[in-house]
Amino acid sequence: MSDSDAEHGAPSSLDAMVKKMVRLALASEYSRLPIRRTDITAKVLGEQGSRQFKTVFEAAQQSLRSKFGMEMVELPAREKVTITQRRAAQKTEKPSSSTKSWILTTILPAAYRTPAIIPPTRAPSTNTESTYTALYSFIIAVISLNGGSLAEQKLTRYLRRMNADDYTPIDKTDKLLARLCREGYLVRTRESDNGEEIIEFMVGPRGKIEVGSSGVAGLVREVYGRGRGAGAGAGAENGEENGSTELDRERRAEFEARLRQSLGIVGVREQQDEEEERREQQQQQQQAVNGRGSEEAARSARPSEAPRRSSRRATTAHESSSGESETEDSVKDESEEESD
């Protein structure tokens, strides 16, 4: 770039590539297509700028975050579930964990992720887009709650309960499932077992990022009335004005535990709480054993102090069965001390 271009603020080649990268990311997300490394090289960098991928990528990320409230997130690799896929993976010496594909996700705080702030897109229409989002969120939730995979027959039964086994507001059911697989929300696997064809559906890479376990948990909470603002309703059922009763907290804890178990996830905080609780129980048991031994030693060395110490706590089963003679002697010693 010449000095005259710099004085007039002409964009450099790097700025032009960053703008192309941002446009490619927005256009790909609009079409629900992954942002592939090959497309970036061919449409953004070209032959001369292939070495500047990292610089252009980071600059585009910064522009997306500051201006659009989004960022590019790498898609996870597809799981090797069928026998053919596992054999092919074993033949590969170093299977790559990187997919070299990204999608756009929002980075706005949860308080701003509301329909009023982030409404469904108007193309082709708001109603169509919101219906499509609800359908694939429901299907992903059903598959996730069934262990991560669901046979085609079982999925058909779930859709039949919604009167969507043949047609949906978007398209025919088979075409809708094919579109979900094409866009990466679902993965359809087909395997033969003893001459019988087994077809299963799993959550795809886009479904894991765009919906994920947190989205499924939020959907389940809303369906069961455990979402935001549900505390008052739960408390009203129990005859309380607020939802902070002990019974309501226990129900919420039980509900969250069952939800985590259904999704097959245990948070780090829950694991830490379980470890701390287990550690506290072990310490209490050790203190009880040590305390019982020290009390027996003190009783044998200074029997006159035994009644004073036992009066501050409940009598244990060991002490109640120690014998009447020891108790009578200790009472006599105490009465003699009082008379002195």
MOJODA-V401403 format. One record per run of one state. SS is the DSSP state (~ for helix, > for strand, _ for the rest). FROM is the first residue (numbers start at 1). TO is the last residue. If there is no record, write none. Layout:
ss,from,to
SS,FROM,TO
SS,FROM,TO
//
This chain:
ss,from,to
_,1,2
~,3,7
_,8,12
~,13,30
_,31,34
>,35,36
~,37,45
_,46,49
~,50,68
_,69,69
>,70,74
_,75,82
~,83,91
_,92,100
>,101,106
_,107,109
~,110,112
_,113,125
~,126,145
_,146,148
>,149,151
~,152,161
_,162,166
>,167,167
_,168,171
>,172,172
~,173,182
_,183,185
>,186,193
_,194,195
>,196,203
_,204,204
~,205,210
_,211,211
~,212,223
_,224,230
~,231,237
_,238,245
~,246,263
_,264,267
~,268,301
_,302,302
~,303,310
_,311,316
~,317,320
_,321,323
~,324,339
_,340,340
//
